[in-house]
């Protein structure tokens, strides 16, 4: 039995925030990405869009954000605000 905890939008936010936080030191380490990818593989569902495309979009966004400290701070705040609601809402099991 597969349990659906994250809808597609929430899962993308969680993955994006994990990548952003792991890249906060200005580098994107392969070991960090492997942990994030393992998490994603547990929760990603076939009916969601192709993750490979989404992965490239996330990485490009992160590269741009890391070079702009005000944008980085704003993005982190936005993600946290969104995730607080998503992760405290009733989940579908």
Biopython code that builds the backbone (N, CA, C, O; Angstrom):
import numpy as np
from Bio.PDB.StructureBuilder import StructureBuilder

atoms = [
    (1, "UNK", "N", (0.842, -1.183, 0.000)),
    (1, "UNK", "CA", (0.000, 0.000, 0.000)),
    (1, "UNK", "C", (0.886, 1.245, 0.000)),
    (1, "UNK", "O", (1.773, 1.392, 0.840)),
    (2, "UNK", "N", (0.631, 2.125, -0.946)),
    (2, "UNK", "CA", (1.394, 3.367, -1.039)),
    (2, "UNK", "C", (0.613, 4.480, -0.344)),
    (2, "UNK", "O", (-0.593, 4.628, -0.542)),
    (3, "UNK", "N", (1.308, 5.243, 0.457)),
    (3, "UNK", "CA", (0.682, 6.325, 1.201)),
    (3, "UNK", "C", (0.995, 7.640, 0.513)),
    (3, "UNK", "O", (2.151, 7.933, 0.212)),
    (4, "UNK", "N", (-0.034, 8.426, 0.269)),
    (4, "UNK", "CA", (0.165, 9.730, -0.357)),
    (4, "UNK", "C", (0.177, 10.785, 0.740)),
    (4, "UNK", "O", (-0.861, 11.100, 1.322)),
    (5, "UNK", "N", (1.348, 11.323, 1.015)),
    (5, "UNK", "CA", (1.459, 12.348, 2.042)),
    (5, "UNK", "C", (1.563, 13.722, 1.405)),
    (5, "UNK", "O", (1.011, 14.690, 1.929)),
    (6, "UNK", "N", (2.253, 13.821, 0.298)),
    (6, "UNK", "CA", (2.461, 15.103, -0.363)),
    (6, "UNK", "C", (1.726, 15.136, -1.701)),
    (6, "UNK", "O", (1.828, 14.199, -2.492)),
    (7, "UNK", "N", (0.991, 16.207, -1.950)),
    (7, "UNK", "CA", (0.496, 16.387, -3.309)),
    (7, "UNK", "C", (1.665, 16.914, -4.137)),
    (7, "UNK", "O", (2.722, 17.230, -3.590)),
    (8, "UNK", "N", (1.482, 17.008, -5.431)),
    (8, "UNK", "CA", (2.603, 17.377, -6.315)),
    (8, "UNK", "C", (3.171, 18.752, -5.989)),
    (8, "UNK", "O", (4.389, 18.917, -5.931)),
    (9, "UNK", "N", (2.317, 19.728, -5.777)),
    (9, "UNK", "CA", (2.777, 21.090, -5.502)),
    (9, "UNK", "C", (3.570, 21.157, -4.205)),
    (9, "UNK", "O", (4.639, 21.765, -4.160)),
    (10, "UNK", "N", (3.053, 20.535, -3.152)),
    (10, "UNK", "CA", (3.745, 20.554, -1.862)),
    (10, "UNK", "C", (5.078, 19.833, -1.954)),
    (10, "UNK", "O", (6.081, 20.308, -1.422)),
    (11, "UNK", "N", (5.095, 18.693, -2.623)),
    (11, "UNK", "CA", (6.342, 17.947, -2.767)),
    (11, "UNK", "C", (7.385, 18.768, -3.513)),
    (11, "UNK", "O", (8.555, 18.764, -3.131)),
    (12, "UNK", "N", (6.986, 19.468, -4.563)),
    (12, "UNK", "CA", (7.927, 20.318, -5.294)),
    (12, "UNK", "C", (8.485, 21.417, -4.393)),
    (12, "UNK", "O", (9.672, 21.734, -4.465)),
    (13, "UNK", "N", (7.639, 21.996, -3.549)),
    (13, "UNK", "CA", (8.102, 23.030, -2.621)),
    (13, "UNK", "C", (9.103, 22.457, -1.619)),
    (13, "UNK", "O", (10.123, 23.079, -1.321)),
    (14, "UNK", "N", (8.800, 21.273, -1.107)),
    (14, "UNK", "CA", (9.701, 20.627, -0.142)),
    (14, "UNK", "C", (11.043, 20.337, -0.797)),
    (14, "UNK", "O", (12.090, 20.616, -0.212)),
    (15, "UNK", "N", (11.024, 19.786, -1.992)),
    (15, "UNK", "CA", (12.261, 19.465, -2.700)),
    (15, "UNK", "C", (13.036, 20.740, -3.026)),
    (15, "UNK", "O", (14.251, 20.790, -2.839)),
    (16, "UNK", "N", (12.344, 21.767, -3.510)),
    (16, "UNK", "CA", (13.007, 23.036, -3.832)),
    (16, "UNK", "C", (13.654, 23.642, -2.596)),
    (16, "UNK", "O", (14.783, 24.128, -2.657)),
    (17, "UNK", "N", (12.944, 23.615, -1.478)),
    (17, "UNK", "CA", (13.507, 24.205, -0.264)),
    (17, "UNK", "C", (14.696, 23.392, 0.236)),
    (17, "UNK", "O", (15.668, 23.963, 0.731)),
    (18, "UNK", "N", (14.634, 22.072, 0.115)),
    (18, "UNK", "CA", (15.766, 21.239, 0.527)),
    (18, "UNK", "C", (16.994, 21.534, -0.332)),
    (18, "UNK", "O", (18.107, 21.635, 0.184)),
    (19, "UNK", "N", (16.791, 21.672, -1.630)),
    (19, "UNK", "CA", (17.913, 21.992, -2.522)),
    (19, "UNK", "C", (18.459, 23.380, -2.204)),
    (19, "UNK", "O", (19.673, 23.580, -2.157)),
    (20, "UNK", "N", (17.568, 24.327, -1.990)),
    (20, "UNK", "CA", (18.002, 25.679, -1.669)),
    (20, "UNK", "C", (18.792, 25.701, -0.367)),
    (20, "UNK", "O", (19.847, 26.331, -0.293)),
    (21, "UNK", "N", (18.294, 25.024, 0.651)),
    (21, "UNK", "CA", (18.989, 25.006, 1.935)),
    (21, "UNK", "C", (20.327, 24.279, 1.841)),
    (21, "UNK", "O", (21.297, 24.681, 2.484)),
    (22, "UNK", "N", (20.386, 23.214, 1.047)),
    (22, "UNK", "CA", (21.650, 22.491, 0.922)),
    (22, "UNK", "C", (22.665, 23.297, 0.113)),
    (22, "UNK", "O", (23.867, 23.042, 0.181)),
    (23, "UNK", "N", (22.175, 24.263, -0.647)),
    (23, "UNK", "CA", (23.060, 25.080, -1.485)),
    (23, "UNK", "C", (23.406, 26.418, -0.848)),
    (23, "UNK", "O", (24.087, 27.236, -1.467)),
    (24, "UNK", "N", (22.957, 26.652, 0.358)),
    (24, "UNK", "CA", (23.124, 27.944, 1.000)),
    (24, "UNK", "C", (24.601, 28.321, 1.153)),
    (24, "UNK", "O", (24.941, 29.501, 1.239)),
    (25, "UNK", "N", (25.467, 27.318, 1.186)),
    (25, "UNK", "CA", (26.902, 27.598, 1.290)),
    (25, "UNK", "C", (27.506, 27.979, -0.058)),
    (25, "UNK", "O", (28.714, 28.193, -0.166)),
    (26, "UNK", "N", (26.662, 28.063, -1.084)),
    (26, "UNK", "CA", (27.130, 28.476, -2.405)),
    (26, "UNK", "C", (27.531, 27.320, -3.300)),
    (26, "UNK", "O", (27.926, 27.526, -4.447)),
    (27, "UNK", "N", (27.432, 26.116, -2.787)),
    (27, "UNK", "CA", (27.799, 24.940, -3.565)),
    (27, "UNK", "C", (26.665, 23.925, -3.529)),
    (27, "UNK", "O", (25.872, 23.881, -2.588)),
    (28, "UNK", "N", (26.611, 23.122, -4.564)),
    (28, "UNK", "CA", (25.609, 22.066, -4.649)),
    (28, "UNK", "C", (26.349, 20.746, -4.652)),
    (28, "UNK", "O", (26.907, 20.343, -5.673)),
    (29, "UNK", "N", (26.358, 20.067, -3.505)),
    (29, "UNK", "CA", (27.131, 18.842, -3.339)),
    (29, "UNK", "C", (26.337, 17.614, -3.778)),
    (29, "UNK", "O", (25.137, 17.510, -3.524)),
    (30, "UNK", "N", (27.012, 16.708, -4.427)),
    (30, "UNK", "CA", (26.366, 15.499, -4.934)),
    (30, "UNK", "C", (25.784, 14.648, -3.800)),
    (30, "UNK", "O", (24.709, 14.070, -3.962)),
    (31, "UNK", "N", (26.467, 14.563, -2.663)),
    (31, "UNK", "CA", (25.953, 13.782, -1.537)),
    (31, "UNK", "C", (24.631, 14.358, -1.033)),
    (31, "UNK", "O", (23.710, 13.611, -0.703)),
    (32, "UNK", "N", (24.541, 15.672, -0.977)),
    (32, "UNK", "CA", (23.291, 16.316, -0.549)),
    (32, "UNK", "C", (22.179, 16.010, -1.549)),
    (32, "UNK", "O", (21.055, 15.684, -1.167)),
    (33, "UNK", "N", (22.509, 16.119, -2.824)),
    (33, "UNK", "CA", (21.504, 15.851, -3.845)),
    (33, "UNK", "C", (21.025, 14.396, -3.763)),
    (33, "UNK", "O", (19.838, 14.133, -3.960)),
    (34, "UNK", "N", (21.917, 13.456, -3.479)),
    (34, "UNK", "CA", (21.534, 12.051, -3.381)),
    (34, "UNK", "C", (20.507, 11.828, -2.273)),
    (34, "UNK", "O", (19.568, 11.051, -2.445)),
    (35, "UNK", "N", (20.679, 12.502, -1.141)),
    (35, "UNK", "CA", (19.718, 12.387, -0.039)),
    (35, "UNK", "C", (18.363, 12.954, -0.465)),
    (35, "UNK", "O", (17.323, 12.344, -0.220)),
    (36, "UNK", "N", (18.385, 14.123, -1.103)),
    (36, "UNK", "CA", (17.147, 14.750, -1.571)),
    (36, "UNK", "C", (16.467, 13.854, -2.603)),
    (36, "UNK", "O", (15.250, 13.673, -2.575)),
    (37, "UNK", "N", (17.251, 13.304, -3.500)),
    (37, "UNK", "CA", (16.703, 12.447, -4.555)),
    (37, "UNK", "C", (16.067, 11.182, -3.963)),
    (37, "UNK", "O", (15.015, 10.748, -4.431)),
    (38, "UNK", "N", (16.691, 10.590, -2.945)),
    (38, "UNK", "CA", (16.110, 9.415, -2.299)),
    (38, "UNK", "C", (14.755, 9.761, -1.682)),
    (38, "UNK", "O", (13.799, 8.993, -1.791)),
    (39, "UNK", "N", (14.682, 10.921, -1.035)),
    (39, "UNK", "CA", (13.413, 11.371, -0.458)),
    (39, "UNK", "C", (12.371, 11.529, -1.560)),
    (39, "UNK", "O", (11.239, 11.062, -1.437)),
    (40, "UNK", "N", (12.775, 12.194, -2.637)),
    (40, "UNK", "CA", (11.861, 12.435, -3.745)),
    (40, "UNK", "C", (11.360, 11.122, -4.330)),
    (40, "UNK", "O", (10.172, 10.996, -4.626)),
    (41, "UNK", "N", (12.233, 10.153, -4.499)),
    (41, "UNK", "CA", (11.842, 8.883, -5.094)),
    (41, "UNK", "C", (10.825, 8.134, -4.240)),
    (41, "UNK", "O", (10.001, 7.388, -4.770)),
    (42, "UNK", "N", (10.876, 8.325, -2.942)),
    (42, "UNK", "CA", (9.901, 7.699, -2.054)),
    (42, "UNK", "C", (8.518, 8.316, -2.258)),
    (42, "UNK", "O", (7.511, 7.609, -2.238)),
    (43, "UNK", "N", (8.473, 9.624, -2.451)),
    (43, "UNK", "CA", (7.205, 10.345, -2.462)),
    (43, "UNK", "C", (6.677, 10.715, -3.850)),
    (43, "UNK", "O", (5.489, 11.004, -3.990)),
    (44, "UNK", "N", (7.537, 10.711, -4.882)),
    (44, "UNK", "CA", (7.099, 11.114, -6.220)),
    (44, "UNK", "C", (6.177, 10.042, -6.791)),
    (44, "UNK", "O", (6.432, 8.848, -6.637)),
    (45, "UNK", "N", (5.123, 10.468, -7.437)),
    (45, "UNK", "CA", (4.147, 9.531, -7.988)),
    (45, "UNK", "C", (4.166, 9.590, -9.512)),
    (45, "UNK", "O", (4.509, 10.615, -10.100)),
    (46, "UNK", "N", (3.801, 8.497, -10.133)),
    (46, "UNK", "CA", (3.826, 8.399, -11.595)),
    (46, "UNK", "C", (2.985, 9.471, -12.275)),
    (46, "UNK", "O", (3.342, 9.946, -13.353)),
    (47, "UNK", "N", (1.877, 9.855, -11.659)),
    (47, "UNK", "CA", (0.991, 10.827, -12.301)),
    (47, "UNK", "C", (1.522, 12.260, -12.256)),
    (47, "UNK", "O", (0.981, 13.143, -12.922)),
    (48, "UNK", "N", (2.570, 12.491, -11.482)),
    (48, "UNK", "CA", (3.183, 13.820, -11.461)),
    (48, "UNK", "C", (4.000, 13.999, -12.741)),
    (48, "UNK", "O", (4.363, 13.026, -13.402)),
    (49, "UNK", "N", (4.282, 15.263, -13.080)),
    (49, "UNK", "CA", (5.066, 15.514, -14.292)),
    (49, "UNK", "C", (6.440, 14.858, -14.200)),
    (49, "UNK", "O", (6.864, 14.439, -13.123)),
    (50, "UNK", "N", (7.117, 14.775, -15.305)),
    (50, "UNK", "CA", (8.450, 14.195, -15.361)),
    (50, "UNK", "C", (9.387, 14.954, -14.420)),
    (50, "UNK", "O", (9.588, 16.159, -14.576)),
    (51, "UNK", "N", (9.956, 14.247, -13.446)),
    (51, "UNK", "CA", (10.795, 14.926, -12.463)),
    (51, "UNK", "C", (12.085, 15.449, -13.073)),
    (51, "UNK", "O", (12.606, 16.468, -12.620)),
    (52, "UNK", "N", (12.601, 14.793, -14.067)),
    (52, "UNK", "CA", (13.857, 15.229, -14.683)),
    (52, "UNK", "C", (13.744, 16.668, -15.193)),
    (52, "UNK", "O", (14.679, 17.454, -15.037)),
    (53, "UNK", "N", (12.618, 17.015, -15.794)),
    (53, "UNK", "CA", (12.412, 18.384, -16.262)),
    (53, "UNK", "C", (12.326, 19.331, -15.075)),
    (53, "UNK", "O", (12.937, 20.400, -15.080)),
    (54, "UNK", "N", (11.577, 18.943, -14.073)),
    (54, "UNK", "CA", (11.428, 19.781, -12.885)),
    (54, "UNK", "C", (12.774, 19.956, -12.179)),
    (54, "UNK", "O", (13.071, 21.036, -11.667)),
    (55, "UNK", "N", (13.572, 18.916, -12.151)),
    (55, "UNK", "CA", (14.891, 18.958, -11.520)),
    (55, "UNK", "C", (15.762, 20.040, -12.152)),
    (55, "UNK", "O", (16.402, 20.816, -11.442)),
    (56, "UNK", "N", (15.788, 20.095, -13.468)),
    (56, "UNK", "CA", (16.592, 21.108, -14.163)),
    (56, "UNK", "C", (16.073, 22.520, -13.875)),
    (56, "UNK", "O", (16.864, 23.446, -13.693)),
    (57, "UNK", "N", (14.748, 22.685, -13.833)),
    (57, "UNK", "CA", (14.158, 23.992, -13.511)),
    (57, "UNK", "C", (14.566, 24.438, -12.108)),
    (57, "UNK", "O", (14.912, 25.601, -11.899)),
    (58, "UNK", "N", (14.524, 23.512, -11.151)),
    (58, "UNK", "CA", (14.905, 23.828, -9.776)),
    (58, "UNK", "C", (16.366, 24.242, -9.710)),
    (58, "UNK", "O", (16.699, 25.260, -9.103)),
    (59, "UNK", "N", (17.237, 23.459, -10.329)),
    (59, "UNK", "CA", (18.672, 23.754, -10.276)),
    (59, "UNK", "C", (18.981, 25.120, -10.893)),
    (59, "UNK", "O", (19.812, 25.862, -10.369)),
    (60, "UNK", "N", (18.324, 25.451, -11.988)),
    (60, "UNK", "CA", (18.540, 26.754, -12.629)),
    (60, "UNK", "C", (18.060, 27.883, -11.721)),
    (60, "UNK", "O", (18.739, 28.900, -11.578)),
    (61, "UNK", "N", (16.902, 27.706, -11.114)),
    (61, "UNK", "CA", (16.374, 28.726, -10.190)),
    (61, "UNK", "C", (17.322, 28.912, -9.002)),
    (61, "UNK", "O", (17.575, 30.043, -8.586)),
    (62, "UNK", "N", (17.839, 27.829, -8.461)),
    (62, "UNK", "CA", (18.734, 27.896, -7.308)),
    (62, "UNK", "C", (20.013, 28.646, -7.673)),
    (62, "UNK", "O", (20.484, 29.480, -6.900)),
    (63, "UNK", "N", (20.574, 28.355, -8.840)),
    (63, "UNK", "CA", (21.789, 29.048, -9.275)),
    (63, "UNK", "C", (21.572, 30.556, -9.324)),
    (63, "UNK", "O", (22.430, 31.325, -8.892)),
    (64, "UNK", "N", (20.426, 30.975, -9.851)),
    (64, "UNK", "CA", (20.123, 32.402, -9.949)),
    (64, "UNK", "C", (19.928, 33.024, -8.573)),
    (64, "UNK", "O", (20.412, 34.126, -8.315)),
    (65, "UNK", "N", (19.232, 32.336, -7.701)),
    (65, "UNK", "CA", (18.940, 32.866, -6.364)),
    (65, "UNK", "C", (20.208, 32.991, -5.527)),
    (65, "UNK", "O", (20.373, 33.976, -4.807)),
    (66, "UNK", "N", (21.097, 32.019, -5.607)),
    (66, "UNK", "CA", (22.304, 32.033, -4.779)),
    (66, "UNK", "C", (23.198, 33.232, -5.069)),
    (66, "UNK", "O", (23.981, 33.645, -4.214)),
    (67, "UNK", "N", (23.087, 33.787, -6.258)),
    (67, "UNK", "CA", (23.905, 34.953, -6.620)),
    (67, "UNK", "C", (23.261, 36.274, -6.226)),
    (67, "UNK", "O", (23.804, 37.337, -6.528)),
    (68, "UNK", "N", (22.118, 36.225, -5.561)),
    (68, "UNK", "CA", (21.391, 37.437, -5.208)),
    (68, "UNK", "C", (20.875, 37.284, -3.775)),
    (68, "UNK", "O", (19.818, 36.693, -3.556)),
    (69, "UNK", "N", (21.628, 37.821, -2.788)),
    (69, "UNK", "CA", (21.293, 37.629, -1.369)),
    (69, "UNK", "C", (19.892, 38.112, -1.006)),
    (69, "UNK", "O", (19.183, 37.385, -0.310)),
    (70, "UNK", "N", (19.446, 39.310, -1.439)),
    (70, "UNK", "CA", (18.081, 39.719, -1.095)),
    (70, "UNK", "C", (17.029, 38.760, -1.662)),
    (70, "UNK", "O", (16.040, 38.457, -0.995)),
    (71, "UNK", "N", (17.243, 38.285, -2.891)),
    (71, "UNK", "CA", (16.315, 37.343, -3.495)),
    (71, "UNK", "C", (16.351, 36.016, -2.737)),
    (71, "UNK", "O", (15.315, 35.375, -2.561)),
    (72, "UNK", "N", (17.526, 35.605, -2.291)),
    (72, "UNK", "CA", (17.675, 34.370, -1.534)),
    (72, "UNK", "C", (16.865, 34.445, -0.242)),
    (72, "UNK", "O", (16.108, 33.527, 0.076)),
    (73, "UNK", "N", (17.024, 35.530, 0.492)),
    (73, "UNK", "CA", (16.289, 35.703, 1.744)),
    (73, "UNK", "C", (14.779, 35.733, 1.495)),
    (73, "UNK", "O", (14.015, 35.106, 2.228)),
    (74, "UNK", "N", (14.357, 36.454, 0.472)),
    (74, "UNK", "CA", (12.933, 36.546, 0.148)),
    (74, "UNK", "C", (12.385, 35.171, -0.240)),
    (74, "UNK", "O", (11.294, 34.795, 0.190)),
    (75, "UNK", "N", (13.129, 34.428, -1.041)),
    (75, "UNK", "CA", (12.674, 33.104, -1.485)),
    (75, "UNK", "C", (12.551, 32.143, -0.304)),
    (75, "UNK", "O", (11.577, 31.397, -0.207)),
    (76, "UNK", "N", (13.536, 32.163, 0.590)),
    (76, "UNK", "CA", (13.472, 31.297, 1.769)),
    (76, "UNK", "C", (12.254, 31.625, 2.624)),
    (76, "UNK", "O", (11.548, 30.725, 3.079)),
    (77, "UNK", "N", (12.009, 32.919, 2.840)),
    (77, "UNK", "CA", (10.844, 33.326, 3.624)),
    (77, "UNK", "C", (9.544, 32.876, 2.967)),
    (77, "UNK", "O", (8.629, 32.410, 3.647)),
    (78, "UNK", "N", (9.461, 33.014, 1.652)),
    (78, "UNK", "CA", (8.261, 32.604, 0.917)),
    (78, "UNK", "C", (8.038, 31.102, 1.044)),
    (78, "UNK", "O", (6.921, 30.656, 1.304)),
    (79, "UNK", "N", (9.087, 30.333, 0.863)),
    (79, "UNK", "CA", (8.981, 28.873, 0.958)),
    (79, "UNK", "C", (8.521, 28.462, 2.348)),
    (79, "UNK", "O", (7.631, 27.623, 2.490)),
    (80, "UNK", "N", (9.123, 29.049, 3.368)),
    (80, "UNK", "CA", (8.749, 28.702, 4.740)),
    (80, "UNK", "C", (7.286, 29.041, 4.996)),
    (80, "UNK", "O", (6.562, 28.234, 5.580)),
    (81, "UNK", "N", (6.845, 30.204, 4.574)),
    (81, "UNK", "CA", (5.447, 30.593, 4.760)),
    (81, "UNK", "C", (4.503, 29.617, 4.058)),
    (81, "UNK", "O", (3.472, 29.245, 4.617)),
    (82, "UNK", "N", (4.845, 29.207, 2.854)),
    (82, "UNK", "CA", (3.999, 28.278, 2.109)),
    (82, "UNK", "C", (3.997, 26.891, 2.753)),
    (82, "UNK", "O", (2.950, 26.254, 2.864)),
    (83, "UNK", "N", (5.149, 26.437, 3.167)),
    (83, "UNK", "CA", (5.244, 25.100, 3.724)),
    (83, "UNK", "C", (4.575, 24.986, 5.083)),
    (83, "UNK", "O", (4.050, 23.925, 5.422)),
    (84, "UNK", "N", (4.582, 26.047, 5.862)),
    (84, "UNK", "CA", (3.907, 25.999, 7.159)),
    (84, "UNK", "C", (2.458, 25.602, 6.961)),
    (84, "UNK", "O", (1.951, 24.729, 7.666)),
    (85, "UNK", "N", (1.787, 26.233, 6.011)),
    (85, "UNK", "CA", (0.386, 25.885, 5.746)),
    (85, "UNK", "C", (0.270, 24.473, 5.196)),
    (85, "UNK", "O", (-0.528, 23.675, 5.687)),
    (86, "UNK", "N", (1.069, 24.161, 4.172)),
    (86, "UNK", "CA", (0.967, 22.850, 3.520)),
    (86, "UNK", "C", (1.254, 21.707, 4.485)),
    (86, "UNK", "O", (0.553, 20.695, 4.466)),
    (87, "UNK", "N", (2.256, 21.850, 5.311)),
    (87, "UNK", "CA", (2.677, 20.750, 6.163)),
    (87, "UNK", "C", (1.882, 20.652, 7.457)),
    (87, "UNK", "O", (1.987, 19.649, 8.163)),
    (88, "UNK", "N", (1.105, 21.650, 7.780)),
    (88, "UNK", "CA", (0.262, 21.574, 8.973)),
    (88, "UNK", "C", (-1.196, 21.259, 8.625)),
    (88, "UNK", "O", (-2.031, 21.100, 9.516)),
    (89, "UNK", "N", (-1.492, 21.169, 7.336)),
    (89, "UNK", "CA", (-2.839, 20.816, 6.886)),
    (89, "UNK", "C", (-3.022, 19.299, 6.992)),
    (89, "UNK", "O", (-2.048, 18.549, 7.065)),
    (90, "UNK", "N", (-4.276, 18.863, 7.000)),
    (90, "UNK", "CA", (-4.552, 17.434, 7.000)),
    (90, "UNK", "C", (-3.954, 16.812, 5.747)),
    (90, "UNK", "O", (-4.049, 17.374, 4.656)),
    (91, "UNK", "N", (-3.348, 15.668, 5.912)),
    (91, "UNK", "CA", (-2.735, 14.960, 4.806)),
    (91, "UNK", "C", (-3.660, 13.845, 4.349)),
    (91, "UNK", "O", (-4.485, 13.365, 5.126)),
    (92, "UNK", "N", (-3.531, 13.428, 3.094)),
    (92, "UNK", "CA", (-4.347, 12.361, 2.519)),
    (92, "UNK", "C", (-3.601, 11.041, 2.718)),
    (92, "UNK", "O", (-2.431, 10.928, 2.352)),
    (93, "UNK", "N", (-4.256, 10.073, 3.281)),
    (93, "UNK", "CA", (-3.635, 8.752, 3.468)),
    (93, "UNK", "C", (-4.402, 7.713, 2.705)),
    (93, "UNK", "O", (-4.041, 6.536, 2.732)),
]
sb = StructureBuilder()
sb.init_structure("model")
sb.init_model(0)
sb.init_chain("A")
sb.init_seg("    ")
for serial, (resi, resn, name, xyz) in enumerate(atoms, 1):
    if name == "N":
        sb.init_residue(resn, " ", resi, " ")
    sb.init_atom(name, np.array(xyz, "f"), 0.0, 1.0, " ", f" {name:<3s}", serial, name[0])
structure = sb.get_structure()
